[in-house]
């Protein structure tokens, strides 16, 4: 028996393969199924089961595609009301893979329909628990993502209460030696304090994980609900996709139209002016020359998360990159959050009919009161440290909707914590109100002020 952990660093997502006697069970597979096929081929084994711990909000799963390709059954709680062919997998149900057994545990809290899978070896000894988004390393899942999504919706306070009892009734009784394999690690927005460790043991979690500590139900609920991160726009969208099952990954990506470079004003005018242009080039190239209505969302580790935070589900947009390799890689990343059908056109281009004004750093330092400063960090970042005493706070994820709150009597300066988000934020404001007043990107200079 072997447990293989797969990691998608950009989405801080972990998925798993459990192999025994030539059979493989997958847990929470990512959108691209190829790594699992490669693993099965390498071990001359067959994928016979796929377990979905819940309909994920932060990524699109390949469970339906893998099932169609391999004939493997999909195991999921009946509470999901899954719209694909599946086998119910709830408390008391068990699945045999080779000589090992996977037992279902109903573990509501992150969602009403969450399950975990407890792995027993050939002697019936509890070896590991695949905890989905319920128990993380150092934390537990957030309870506020299913108030308006899924077959069953629930208030965050109700789910926080369920989480309290799940952790104490389902996880604390497990032996200290049981390995803990969660669906996410540090950087995921499915929790607020995840460790960067990829796995742990129940013994270690009982000592160090705050959510398993000795506290009252009320104290737990208050702690869990406090300071949860923002919810990206795409989260409810992905719950819906995963409840139905996603289309073939490769075919979906290949269906996106790719055109040769936009090279002239006439070409640019052929684009629909009502659609965003997501320009993924480095900020220096963007500022020198970019298309109207473009947002500078650079190719970075959190690209898909910020794309799904800024762009609404089902909203059409254009995708621009600086070379073919990056364009193809970005299309695959976009598909991982289920946005590939929204790409109206993808192209490689350096052409632009607009440029960004150069930030007047010296003048700002001498007379910052002559500028309107916009802080687009998260609320938690702002609460931890307010960099400028006089600034407007609108998180990047809300900027497209709330930009009218920003006065336009003075030039505008946009800042975040390190420069990546401010490039996107400044480009959003420039497209909205740039004709009225200059909009400047503080960029990496903010690090000097944040010391």
RODO-924078 format. One line per field, with one value per residue (C-alpha): residue number from 1; residue in three letters; z, x, y. Coordinates in steps of 0.02 Angstrom, whole numbers, padded with zeros to 5 digits. Last residue first. Layout:
<drenlos>
nr	[NUM, ...]
rest	[ala, ...]
up	[Z, ...]
east	[X, ...]
north	[Y, ...]
</drenlos>
This chain:
<drenlos>
nr	[451, 450, 449, 448, 447, 446, 445, 444, 443, 442, 441, 440, 439, 438, 437, 436, 435, 434, 433, 432, 431, 430, 429, 428, 427, 426, 425, 424, 423, 422, 421, 420, 419, 418, 417, 416, 415, 414, 413, 412, 411, 410, 409, 408, 407, 406, 405, 404, 403, 402, 401, 400, 399, 398, 397, 396, 395, 394, 393, 392, 391, 390, 389, 388, 387, 386, 385, 384, 383, 382, 381, 380, 379, 378, 377, 376, 375, 374, 373, 372, 371, 370, 369, 368, 367, 366, 365, 364, 363, 362, 361, 360, 359, 358, 357, 356, 355, 354, 353, 352, 351, 350, 349, 348, 347, 346, 345, 344, 343, 342, 341, 340, 339, 338, 337, 336, 335, 334, 333, 332, 331, 330, 329, 328, 327, 326, 325, 324, 323, 322, 321, 320, 319, 318, 317, 316, 315, 314, 313, 312, 311, 310, 309, 308, 307, 306, 305, 304, 303, 302, 301, 300, 299, 298, 297, 296, 295, 294, 293, 292, 291, 290, 289, 288, 287, 286, 285, 284, 283, 282, 281, 280, 279, 278, 277, 276, 275, 274, 273, 272, 271, 270, 269, 268, 267, 266, 265, 264, 263, 262, 261, 260, 259, 258, 257, 256, 255, 254, 253, 252, 251, 250, 249, 248, 247, 246, 245, 244, 243, 242, 241, 240, 239, 238, 237, 236, 235, 234, 233, 232, 231, 230, 229, 228, 227, 226, 225, 224, 223, 222, 221, 220, 219, 218, 217, 216, 215, 214, 213, 212, 211, 210, 209, 208, 207, 206, 205, 204, 203, 202, 201, 200, 199, 198, 197, 196, 195, 194, 193, 192, 191, 190, 189, 188, 187, 186, 185, 184, 183, 182, 181, 180, 179, 178, 177, 176, 175, 174, 173, 172, 171, 170, 169, 168, 167, 166, 165, 164, 163, 162, 161, 160, 159, 158, 157, 156, 155, 154, 153, 152, 151, 150, 149, 148, 147, 146, 145, 144, 143, 142, 141, 140, 139, 138, 137, 136, 135, 134, 133, 132, 131, 130, 129, 128, 127, 126, 125, 124, 123, 122, 121, 120, 119, 118, 117, 116, 115, 114, 113, 112, 111, 110, 109, 108, 107, 106, 105, 104, 103, 102, 101, 100, 99, 98, 97, 96, 95, 94, 93, 92, 91, 90, 89, 88, 87, 86, 85, 84, 83, 82, 81, 80, 79, 78, 77, 76, 75, 74, 73, 72, 71, 70, 69, 68, 67, 66, 65, 64, 63, 62, 61, 60, 59, 58, 57, 56, 55, 54, 53, 52, 51, 50, 49, 48, 47, 46, 45, 44, 43, 42, 41, 40, 39, 38, 37, 36, 35, 34, 33, 32, 31, 30, 29, 28, 27, 26, 25, 24, 23, 22, 21, 20, 19, 18, 17, 16, 15, 14, 13, 12, 11, 10, 9, 8, 7, 6, 5, 4, 3, 2, 1]
rest	[unk, unk, unk, unk, unk, unk, unk, unk, unk, unk, unk, unk, unk, unk, unk, unk, unk, unk, unk, unk, unk, unk, unk, unk, unk, unk, unk, unk, unk, unk, unk, unk, unk, unk, unk, unk, unk, unk, unk, unk, unk, unk, unk, unk, unk, unk, unk, unk, unk, unk, unk, unk, unk, unk, unk, unk, unk, unk, unk, unk, unk, unk, unk, unk, unk, unk, unk, unk, unk, unk, unk, unk, unk, unk, unk, unk, unk, unk, unk, unk, unk, unk, unk, unk, unk, unk, unk, unk, unk, unk, unk, unk, unk, unk, unk, unk, unk, unk, unk, unk, unk, unk, unk, unk, unk, unk, unk, unk, unk, unk, unk, unk, unk, unk, unk, unk, unk, unk, unk, unk, unk, unk, unk, unk, unk, unk, unk, unk, unk, unk, unk, unk, unk, unk, unk, unk, unk, unk, unk, unk, unk, unk, unk, unk, unk, unk, unk, unk, unk, unk, unk, unk, unk, unk, unk, unk, unk, unk, unk, unk, unk, unk, unk, unk, unk, unk, unk, unk, unk, unk, unk, unk, unk, unk, unk, unk, unk, unk, unk, unk, unk, unk, unk, unk, unk, unk, unk, unk, unk, unk, unk, unk, unk, unk, unk, unk, unk, unk, unk, unk, unk, unk, unk, unk, unk, unk, unk, unk, unk, unk, unk, unk, unk, unk, unk, unk, unk, unk, unk, unk, unk, unk, unk, unk, unk, unk, unk, unk, unk, unk, unk, unk, unk, unk, unk, unk, unk, unk, unk, unk, unk, unk, unk, unk, unk, unk, unk, unk, unk, unk, unk, unk, unk, unk, unk, unk, unk, unk, unk, unk, unk, unk, unk, unk, unk, unk, unk, unk, unk, unk, unk, unk, unk, unk, unk, unk, unk, unk, unk, unk, unk, unk, unk, unk, unk, unk, unk, unk, unk, unk, unk, unk, unk, unk, unk, unk, unk, unk, unk, unk, unk, unk, unk, unk, unk, unk, unk, unk, unk, unk, unk, unk, unk, unk, unk, unk, unk, unk, unk, unk, unk, unk, unk, unk, unk, unk, unk, unk, unk, unk, unk, unk, unk, unk, unk, unk, unk, unk, unk, unk, unk, unk, unk, unk, unk, unk, unk, unk, unk, unk, unk, unk, unk, unk, unk, unk, unk, unk, unk, unk, unk, unk, unk, unk, unk, unk, unk, unk, unk, unk, unk, unk, unk, unk, unk, unk, unk, unk, unk, unk, unk, unk, unk, unk, unk, unk, unk, unk, unk, unk, unk, unk, unk, unk, unk, unk, unk, unk, unk, unk, unk, unk, unk, unk, unk, unk, unk, unk, unk, unk, unk, unk, unk, unk, unk, unk, unk, unk, unk, unk, unk, unk, unk, unk, unk, unk, unk, unk, unk, unk, unk, unk, unk, unk, unk, unk, unk, unk, unk, unk, unk, unk, unk, unk, unk, unk, unk, unk, unk, unk, unk]
up	[00358, 00255, 00175, 00088, 00036, -00049, -00182, -00257, -00358, -00305, -00463, -00519, -00581, -00663, -00651, -00751, -00900, -00784, -00699, -00745, -00854, -00742, -00588, -00650, -00708, -00538, -00451, -00561, -00540, -00356, -00335, -00382, -00296, -00124, 00009, -00092, -00158, -00276, -00298, -00363, -00427, -00337, -00356, -00409, -00248, -00228, -00183, -00368, -00371, -00269, -00396, -00490, -00327, -00227, -00252, -00240, -00063, -00045, 00091, 00066, 00139, 00269, 00406, 00276, 00306, 00416, 00488, 00555, 00522, 00343, 00312, 00386, 00282, 00124, 00032, -00094, -00006, -00108, -00080, -00146, -00182, -00135, 00046, -00011, -00031, -00025, -00040, -00177, -00272, -00269, -00322, -00470, -00533, -00721, -00813, -00891, -01079, -01208, -01385, -01355, -01455, -01369, -01418, -01399, -01409, -01323, -01373, -01289, -01134, -01029, -01073, -00988, -00821, -00728, -00591, -00657, -00834, -00802, -00755, -00918, -01017, -00922, -00977, -01159, -01155, -01063, -01193, -01337, -01284, -01205, -01147, -01177, -01126, -01179, -01064, -01051, -00883, -00841, -00662, -00620, -00648, -00503, -00377, -00505, -00592, -00422, -00381, -00556, -00550, -00376, -00424, -00548, -00729, -00708, -00694, -00783, -00820, -00995, -01043, -01180, -01241, -01170, -01198, -01083, -00925, -00982, -01028, -00861, -00769, -00834, -00959, -00904, -00990, -00948, -01075, -01011, -01126, -01163, -01297, -01402, -01494, -01679, -01628, -01572, -01745, -01823, -01699, -01748, -01699, -01606, -01616, -01693, -01633, -01511, -01494, -01336, -01379, -01344, -01159, -01147, -01248, -01132, -00973, -01024, -00952, -00766, -00650, -00599, -00414, -00460, -00578, -00450, -00313, -00440, -00471, -00284, -00268, -00424, -00344, -00218, -00034, 00080, 00220, 00389, 00524, 00660, 00620, 00690, 00851, 00889, 00850, 00959, 01105, 01096, 01086, 01238, 01230, 01248, 01087, 00925, 00827, 00894, 00811, 00907, 01031, 00957, 00786, 00831, 00893, 00744, 00631, 00502, 00316, 00186, 00312, 00263, 00404, 00374, 00469, 00382, 00295, 00123, 00052, 00023, 00044, 00168, 00132, 00059, 00035, 00202, 00239, 00425, 00477, 00618, 00752, 00886, 00873, 00815, 00952, 00921, 00739, 00730, 00889, 00935, 00762, 00701, 00855, 00830, 00642, 00663, 00768, 00636, 00506, 00601, 00625, 00439, 00389, 00285, 00104, 00041, -00145, -00164, -00149, -00057, 00125, 00080, 00090, 00268, 00375, 00351, 00361, 00512, 00567, 00607, 00471, 00400, 00464, 00369, 00193, 00139, 00289, 00211, 00369, 00388, 00457, 00561, 00589, 00511, 00479, 00290, 00324, 00368, 00283, 00351, 00218, 00262, 00214, 00187, 00141, 00259, 00210, 00308, 00459, 00414, 00439, 00385, 00398, 00259, 00279, 00157, 00166, 00117, 00031, -00148, -00128, -00022, 00005, 00164, 00210, 00393, 00383, 00202, 00028, -00098, -00265, -00416, -00586, -00607, -00540, -00362, -00227, -00113, 00037, -00037, 00009, -00130, -00208, -00395, -00475, -00591, -00775, -00824, -00946, -00892, -00708, -00739, -00827, -00687, -00548, -00635, -00498, -00523, -00394, -00249, -00205, -00193, -00198, -00049, 00001, -00176, -00181, -00345, -00362, -00480, -00550, -00621, -00584, -00688, -00563, -00694, -00788, -00633, -00595, -00773, -00770, -00606, -00676, -00832, -00742, -00751, -00648, -00480, -00396, -00226, -00168, -00292, -00260, -00350, -00378, -00423, -00255, -00156, -00214, -00127, -00239, -00164, -00195, -00116, -00165, -00125, -00281, -00363, -00281, -00356, -00255, -00277, -00128, -00157, -00024, -00045, 00000]
east	[00446, 00288, 00346, 00497, 00395, 00271, 00401, 00358, 00213, 00140, 00035, -00028, -00198, -00210, -00380, -00541, -00497, -00421, -00588, -00639, -00496, -00368, -00454, -00439, -00259, -00212, -00288, -00202, -00031, -00072, -00102, 00075, 00165, 00214, 00086, -00048, -00045, -00143, -00105, -00242, -00218, -00334, -00516, -00571, -00646, -00651, -00822, -00861, -00726, -00836, -00886, -00723, -00626, -00709, -00579, -00441, -00492, -00558, -00476, -00461, -00305, -00245, -00143, -00037, 00034, -00107, -00041, -00128, -00302, -00256, -00188, -00346, -00457, -00368, -00250, -00316, -00259, -00306, -00210, -00286, -00141, -00098, -00074, 00076, 00175, 00363, 00360, 00229, 00331, 00484, 00389, 00296, 00229, 00248, 00083, 00018, 00009, -00131, -00155, -00062, 00032, 00144, 00034, -00001, -00186, -00330, -00511, -00681, -00610, -00766, -00773, -00603, -00666, -00687, -00560, -00433, -00478, -00393, -00234, -00240, -00266, -00120, -00001, -00052, -00027, 00138, 00211, 00141, 00225, 00186, 00010, -00163, -00329, -00493, -00644, -00824, -00912, -00987, -00921, -00868, -00690, -00593, -00587, -00580, -00434, -00355, -00362, -00306, -00151, -00094, 00078, 00109, 00071, 00023, -00152, -00134, -00316, -00352, -00502, -00399, -00250, -00076, 00091, 00231, 00134, 00098, 00278, 00341, 00200, 00253, 00127, -00036, -00156, -00334, -00433, -00607, -00756, -00875, -00762, -00782, -00617, -00612, -00551, -00387, -00356, -00387, -00269, -00131, -00036, -00157, -00049, -00106, -00271, -00314, -00494, -00526, -00589, -00417, -00437, -00606, -00546, -00397, -00501, -00651, -00809, -00837, -00955, -01127, -01094, -00917, -00979, -01100, -00968, -00853, -00974, -01000, -00810, -00783, -00815, -00676, -00727, -00624, -00521, -00596, -00556, -00673, -00796, -00686, -00645, -00826, -00883, -00747, -00785, -00969, -00937, -00826, -00640, -00512, -00412, -00449, -00474, -00309, -00207, -00045, -00065, -00210, -00135, 00029, -00059, -00177, -00026, 00032, 00033, 00089, 00160, 00139, 00016, -00158, -00216, -00368, -00456, -00526, -00429, -00279, -00106, -00043, -00108, -00263, -00354, -00296, -00196, -00187, -00090, -00161, -00029, -00119, -00269, -00434, -00556, -00514, -00565, -00746, -00832, -00726, -00689, -00865, -00942, -00854, -00878, -01066, -01068, -00968, -01092, -01238, -01145, -01103, -01286, -01322, -01355, -01390, -01387, -01238, -01209, -01285, -01231, -01105, -00941, -00948, -00889, -00699, -00605, -00499, -00326, -00149, -00140, -00315, -00469, -00632, -00576, -00542, -00495, -00410, -00379, -00232, -00178, -00319, -00279, -00400, -00267, -00262, -00238, -00374, -00394, -00524, -00608, -00682, -00853, -00923, -01107, -01154, -00997, -00843, -00931, -00997, -00888, -00983, -00852, -00833, -00720, -00581, -00518, -00354, -00312, -00345, -00457, -00610, -00740, -00840, -01005, -01050, -01056, -01083, -01024, -01165, -01108, -01107, -01180, -01174, -01296, -01231, -01363, -01219, -01311, -01288, -01105, -00981, -00900, -00866, -00850, -00705, -00744, -00573, -00607, -00785, -00737, -00583, -00689, -00818, -00690, -00588, -00615, -00635, -00549, -00587, -00766, -00752, -00908, -00870, -00748, -00748, -00685, -00635, -00627, -00557, -00401, -00303, -00122, 00034, 00129, 00193, 00028, -00072, 00042, 00032, -00158, -00159, -00043, -00155, -00318, -00301, -00443, -00373, -00423, -00510, -00461, -00409, -00424, -00302, -00299, -00148, -00132, -00149, -00133, -00201, -00191, -00209, -00251, -00175, -00219, -00123, -00206, -00043, 00054, -00050, 00011, -00007, 00012, 00043, -00008, 00062, 00000]
north	[02454, 02480, 02642, 02566, 02414, 02529, 02565, 02396, 02469, 02636, 02629, 02799, 02856, 03027, 03113, 03124, 03014, 02884, 02854, 02677, 02612, 02697, 02627, 02448, 02476, 02545, 02395, 02266, 02344, 02374, 02188, 02138, 02282, 02219, 02262, 02352, 02530, 02641, 02827, 02941, 03119, 03241, 03296, 03121, 03054, 02864, 02791, 02770, 02630, 02513, 02380, 02361, 02380, 02241, 02101, 02232, 02279, 02458, 02564, 02751, 02830, 02954, 02871, 02782, 02607, 02543, 02381, 02225, 02297, 02338, 02164, 02086, 02198, 02143, 02260, 02386, 02546, 02699, 02861, 03023, 03140, 03319, 03267, 03165, 03326, 03299, 03109, 03119, 03248, 03137, 02981, 03055, 02886, 02876, 02885, 02725, 02697, 02679, 02614, 02452, 02324, 02196, 02049, 01865, 01819, 01731, 01764, 01760, 01677, 01644, 01460, 01438, 01505, 01340, 01375, 01249, 01304, 01472, 01379, 01282, 01443, 01520, 01382, 01401, 01590, 01577, 01461, 01564, 01726, 01896, 01857, 01930, 01851, 01929, 01928, 01864, 01867, 01695, 01703, 01881, 01939, 02016, 01873, 01732, 01818, 01846, 01660, 01611, 01722, 01676, 01609, 01750, 01790, 01972, 02041, 02208, 02249, 02313, 02422, 02505, 02405, 02421, 02506, 02564, 02526, 02349, 02313, 02376, 02282, 02112, 02037, 01956, 02076, 02025, 02127, 02160, 02149, 02294, 02366, 02207, 02187, 02235, 02408, 02330, 02258, 02429, 02510, 02391, 02234, 02118, 01962, 01798, 01728, 01590, 01531, 01428, 01254, 01179, 01218, 01133, 00983, 00960, 00967, 00863, 00941, 00966, 00871, 00933, 00966, 01015, 01150, 01221, 01227, 01309, 01452, 01479, 01507, 01614, 01783, 01760, 01753, 01866, 01793, 01741, 01867, 01800, 01663, 01525, 01616, 01659, 01482, 01406, 01522, 01478, 01291, 01301, 01273, 01134, 01138, 01048, 01209, 01280, 01143, 01117, 00974, 00877, 00912, 00827, 00671, 00670, 00662, 00788, 00821, 00949, 01073, 01256, 01276, 01343, 01496, 01571, 01427, 01388, 01536, 01424, 01499, 01370, 01195, 01115, 00949, 00880, 00721, 00682, 00526, 00421, 00389, 00491, 00375, 00450, 00503, 00688, 00677, 00621, 00681, 00831, 00896, 00862, 00943, 01110, 01101, 01082, 01240, 01332, 01268, 01344, 01507, 01513, 01491, 01339, 01293, 01117, 01080, 01194, 01381, 01530, 01510, 01376, 01468, 01534, 01388, 01403, 01239, 01193, 01249, 01196, 01063, 01064, 00975, 00996, 01045, 00866, 00760, 00612, 00511, 00394, 00225, 00152, -00031, -00156, -00287, -00255, -00069, 00055, 00225, 00347, 00454, 00622, 00688, 00861, 00884, 01027, 01123, 01175, 01105, 00934, 00779, 00624, 00487, 00360, 00209, 00168, -00011, -00091, -00256, -00202, -00050, -00092, 00046, 00066, 00147, 00171, 00361, 00413, 00367, 00366, 00293, 00407, 00450, 00639, 00768, 00756, 00781, 00831, 00756, 00582, 00598, 00560, 00407, 00412, 00241, 00207, 00169, 00234, 00377, 00419, 00412, 00518, 00651, 00650, 00668, 00804, 00933, 01120, 01228, 01346, 01299, 01110, 01002, 00888, 00749, 00682, 00504, 00423, 00233, 00101, 00182, 00036, -00009, -00038, 00070, 00193, 00183, 00227, 00374, 00438, 00426, 00524, 00658, 00672, 00713, 00904, 00977, 00919, 00754, 00757, 00581, 00449, 00262, 00149, -00039, -00146, -00231, -00070, 00110, 00265, 00419, 00591, 00773, 00927, 01106, 01265, 01339, 01392, 01251, 01111, 00963, 00775, 00659, 00474, 00348, 00174, 00000]
</drenlos>
